């Protein structure tokens, strides 16, 4: 809460005037927020409306919803292979999210609960990878994945290189460090090994961090664009973000109703994940009222 | 995506080191380290090596040319234009993106009824991809059938050629990038605003400070660590996430001077690497971008340590 207003009676006599000003301020805040949300959401609202219009209406400025959504969708789903692209993206995003979370949990476990030589060097190696975005490595990565590993046009090419997560390792490490050591001591004395401690104690205590990271990682994996664009030449393995590009460039005439239906459907999976894990996402980043 | 304040970049001395075992920690670390080594560090080294060759990935040809690729890039007017455009684009998106999201986050953190719904509605666009953003904006700003021009034509009788006019296309991509980045920034600003010491601002208010004074004199300085962190994450986002947006919206065009008006560094890298197949030149560009990212990160740590107080 940014500013707390005391519920106790005001100590000063001149409190009444600011209060009426404040009441007006509340309505201004509401109005400004609603306006801002409308402007920010306008492109999406527009897309949803246009995705329901028939091909004759969609090119007009009309903003009245129509009844052609399913027709538009079935067009792109089968003819433009949106269904296949969506399935590919789903496989990739789920695998990357699950893999990244698992590997990051294991790495954080090693960094927090063990003492071993070269720990600092290993940690630096993980952290420094943040400085090397895939986009910059794409030339050499293409060389490696397509020529040396011969993974071009396989799911492995868009899953495996993204399984390590510096962000995840770092956040889990910070979270584990905030958990009292006595808990791990007690577990060890009771004969509990590190893996059991991870699955039985740490993971249940880390649901918010896991949820927050899952949102970030799913969105990141779902949004992949430049790498699938270059490494996937076969259309049947392509992801849906690149599929959108193909929807737009079909011949000269773009079927905008169908494209908007495609865009709306493409937006759904990350939105569903985001909405489902919204509480964890917010708590993971301390967005709730009471910290 | 690492939040400051909680940042402790050096590993602890091991006061939590509870479990024994020499090999075990390495077993846990191995999958992560192996993937980083093979898919991050090896390609990074390979990029530096390729930058010294006139190479073609498709044909598999390589010829050592030393620093010639770099010399060519730095003396190329087209590349300089691309670098300048990237700089302007980055400065604009970071500045306006952060100002807007700070304002909106501040507004959404007011204790009004339904505040949590407002917050959710402000941050959900985080889940929209740059490619979707590009697709939506492409239709909205289509010169003939886009609703924006329908509206402008109705009201002012103008129908700008958004995608064919260099300045307009540049502005459009910038605006779309700012729009796309808002939700991410709002998430972090909301989190930090909620962690601000309420009593300090209350005291300022009781002392007669106007809301504007509370914001600029009290809240804004307290938000400097998160602003600082967001400046750097936004610079990185402007450098790399702009690819999908420009690829769908403008394909790097329209043409002006020596390069497309919306061709930024990462787009040029892709063009040279995978459209023109000038692998060596692309690798040299990648090496320059690596240096840029390293510089930005170094600045972040350097300035962060000196100027910004992160608290405990």
Contacts between the chains, C-beta under 8 A, distances in Angstrom:
chain1	res1	chain2	res2	distance
A	1	B	109	7.6
A	1	B	111	5.6
A	1	B	194	6.7
A	1	B	198	5.9
A	2	B	106	7.4
A	2	B	109	4.5
A	2	B	110	6.5
A	2	B	111	7.2
A	2	B	193	5.6
A	2	B	194	7.3
A	2	B	196	6.4
A	2	B	198	6.9
A	2	B	201	6.9
A	2	B	219	7.5
A	3	B	110	7.8
A	3	B	111	7.1
A	3	B	198	6.2
A	3	B	201	5.4
A	3	B	202	6.2
A	3	B	205	6.6
A	3	B	214	7.5
A	4	B	111	7.7
A	4	B	198	4.6
A	4	B	199	7.7
A	4	B	202	6.0
A	5	B	111	7.4
A	6	B	202	7.7
A	25	B	211	7.7
A	26	B	110	7.8
A	26	B	112	5.6
A	29	B	107	6.2
A	29	B	110	4.9
A	29	B	112	5.2
A	30	B	112	6.1
A	32	B	107	5.7
A	33	B	107	5.7
A	33	B	108	6.2
A	33	B	112	7.7
A	33	B	118	4.8
A	33	B	122	7.9
A	36	B	104	5.6
A	36	B	107	7.1
A	36	B	122	7.3
A	37	B	118	6.8
A	37	B	121	4.7
A	37	B	122	6.3
A	40	B	122	6.9
A	40	B	125	6.3
A	40	B	179	7.1
A	40	B	182	6.5
A	41	B	121	7.2
A	41	B	125	7.5
A	43	B	133	7.5
A	43	B	136	4.2
A	43	B	137	6.5
A	43	B	140	5.9
A	43	B	179	7.5
A	44	B	125	7.4
A	44	B	128	7.1
A	44	B	136	7.0
A	46	B	136	7.1
A	46	B	139	7.8
A	46	B	140	6.2
A	46	B	147	6.4
A	47	B	136	5.2
A	47	B	139	7.6
A	50	B	139	7.0
A	59	B	145	4.6
A	60	B	145	7.9
A	61	B	147	5.5
A	61	B	150	3.6
A	61	B	151	7.4
A	63	B	147	7.2
A	103	B	31	5.0
A	103	B	32	4.9
A	103	B	35	7.4
A	104	B	32	7.2
A	106	B	28	4.2
A	106	B	29	7.4
A	106	B	31	6.8
A	106	B	32	7.2
A	107	B	28	6.4
A	107	B	29	5.4
A	107	B	31	8.0
A	107	B	32	4.4
A	109	B	28	5.4
A	110	B	24	7.7
A	110	B	25	3.9
A	110	B	26	7.5
A	110	B	28	3.9
A	110	B	29	4.7
A	111	B	11	6.3
A	111	B	25	7.9
A	111	B	29	7.8
A	112	B	16	5.2
A	113	B	16	6.0
A	113	B	17	6.4
A	113	B	18	5.1
A	113	B	19	5.0
A	114	B	14	7.8
A	114	B	17	5.7
A	114	B	19	5.8
A	114	B	21	6.9
A	114	B	24	6.8
A	114	B	25	3.8
A	114	B	28	8.0
A	115	B	14	3.9
A	115	B	17	3.6
A	116	B	22	6.6
A	116	B	25	4.7
A	116	B	26	7.2
A	119	B	11	5.6
A	119	B	14	7.5
A	119	B	25	7.7
A	120	B	10	7.2
A	120	B	11	5.4
A	122	B	29	5.9
A	122	B	33	6.6
A	123	B	10	7.9
A	123	B	11	4.6
A	125	B	33	6.5
A	125	B	36	6.5
A	125	B	37	8.0
A	125	B	41	7.7
A	126	B	32	6.6
A	126	B	33	7.5
A	126	B	36	6.6
A	127	B	9	6.6
A	129	B	36	5.1
A	129	B	40	4.8
A	129	B	41	7.5
A	130	B	2	7.8
A	130	B	297	7.6
A	131	B	290	8.0
A	131	B	293	5.5
A	131	B	294	5.8
A	131	B	297	5.0
A	132	B	40	5.2
A	132	B	41	7.7
A	132	B	44	5.3
A	132	B	290	7.0
A	132	B	293	7.5
A	133	B	236	7.0
A	133	B	240	5.3
A	133	B	293	6.8
A	135	B	240	4.6
A	135	B	243	6.6
A	135	B	266	5.2
A	135	B	269	7.4
A	135	B	289	8.0
A	136	B	47	7.2
A	136	B	240	7.9
A	136	B	269	7.7
A	136	B	286	4.9
A	136	B	289	4.9
A	136	B	290	5.4
A	136	B	293	6.8
A	137	B	40	6.8
A	137	B	43	4.1
A	137	B	44	6.0
A	137	B	47	6.1
A	137	B	286	7.0
A	138	B	269	7.4
A	138	B	270	7.3
A	138	B	273	6.7
A	138	B	286	7.4
A	139	B	47	6.1
A	139	B	50	6.4
A	139	B	57	7.2
A	139	B	269	7.6
A	139	B	273	4.9
A	139	B	279	6.1
A	139	B	282	5.0
A	139	B	283	4.9
A	139	B	286	5.6
A	140	B	42	7.7
A	140	B	43	3.8
A	140	B	44	7.4
A	140	B	46	3.7
A	140	B	47	4.5
A	140	B	50	6.1
A	140	B	283	7.0
A	140	B	286	7.7
A	141	B	39	6.8
A	141	B	43	4.5
A	142	B	57	6.3
A	142	B	273	7.6
A	142	B	274	7.7
A	143	B	43	7.9
A	143	B	46	6.7
A	143	B	50	7.6
A	143	B	57	5.5
A	144	B	38	7.7
A	144	B	39	7.6
A	144	B	42	6.7
A	144	B	43	5.9
A	144	B	46	6.9
A	146	B	57	8.0
A	147	B	57	7.5
A	147	B	60	7.6
A	160	B	35	7.0
A	160	B	39	7.2
A	161	B	35	7.0
A	161	B	38	7.9
A	161	B	39	3.7
A	162	B	39	7.9
A	163	B	31	7.3
A	163	B	32	8.0
A	163	B	35	5.2
A	164	B	31	7.4
A	164	B	32	4.4
A	164	B	33	7.7
A	164	B	35	4.0
A	164	B	36	4.9
A	164	B	39	7.7
A	164	B	40	7.6
A	165	B	32	7.7
A	166	B	36	7.9
A	167	B	1	4.7
A	167	B	2	6.4
A	169	B	32	6.6
A	170	B	2	5.6
A	171	B	2	7.3
A	174	B	6	5.3
A	174	B	8	7.2
A	176	B	16	7.5
A	177	B	8	7.7
A	177	B	12	7.0
A	177	B	16	6.6
A	181	B	15	7.0
A	181	B	16	5.0
A	181	B	18	6.4
A	184	B	16	7.1
A	184	B	18	4.2
A	184	B	19	7.5
A	185	B	18	5.9
A	188	B	18	5.6
A	188	B	19	6.4
A	193	B	19	7.5
A	194	B	19	4.6
A	194	B	21	7.7
A	194	B	24	6.6
A	194	B	28	7.7
A	197	B	19	7.7
A	215	B	127	7.9
A	216	B	1	6.3
A	219	B	126	6.9
A	219	B	127	5.7
A	219	B	129	7.8
A	222	B	129	6.6
A	223	B	129	4.0
A	223	B	130	6.5
A	223	B	131	7.2
A	223	B	244	7.5
A	225	B	129	7.5
A	225	B	130	6.9
A	225	B	131	5.4
A	225	B	243	6.7
A	225	B	244	4.0
A	225	B	247	7.5
A	226	B	243	5.1
A	226	B	244	7.0
A	226	B	247	7.9
A	226	B	266	7.7
A	226	B	270	6.4
A	229	B	247	7.8
A	230	B	270	7.5
A	230	B	273	7.9
A	230	B	274	5.1
A	241	B	129	5.7
A	241	B	131	4.1
A	241	B	132	7.8
A	241	B	244	6.7
A	242	B	131	7.6
A	244	B	131	5.2
A	244	B	132	6.8
A	244	B	135	5.3
A	244	B	248	7.1
A	245	B	131	6.9
A	245	B	247	7.0
A	245	B	248	5.6
A	247	B	135	7.9
A	248	B	135	6.6
A	248	B	138	6.8
A	248	B	248	6.8
A	256	B	139	5.7
A	256	B	145	7.3
A	259	B	135	6.5
A	259	B	139	7.1
A	260	B	136	7.9
A	260	B	139	6.8
A	263	B	132	5.2
A	263	B	135	4.9
A	263	B	136	6.2
A	266	B	129	7.4
A	266	B	131	8.0
A	266	B	132	5.9
A	267	B	127	7.2
A	267	B	128	5.6
A	267	B	129	7.6
A	267	B	132	5.4
A	270	B	127	4.0
A	270	B	128	7.6
A	270	B	129	7.3
A	271	B	124	6.6
A	271	B	127	4.7
A	271	B	128	7.8
A	273	B	127	7.3
A	274	B	124	6.3
A	274	B	126	6.9
A	274	B	127	4.2
A	275	B	124	7.5
A	278	B	120	6.6
A	285	B	3	7.2
A	285	B	187	6.2
A	285	B	188	7.2
A	285	B	191	4.6
A	286	B	191	5.0
A	286	B	194	6.7
A	286	B	195	6.2
A	287	B	119	7.1
A	287	B	187	7.1
A	287	B	190	5.5
A	287	B	191	5.1
A	287	B	194	6.6
A	288	B	194	7.7
A	289	B	116	7.7
A	289	B	194	7.5
A	291	B	194	6.9
A	291	B	195	6.4
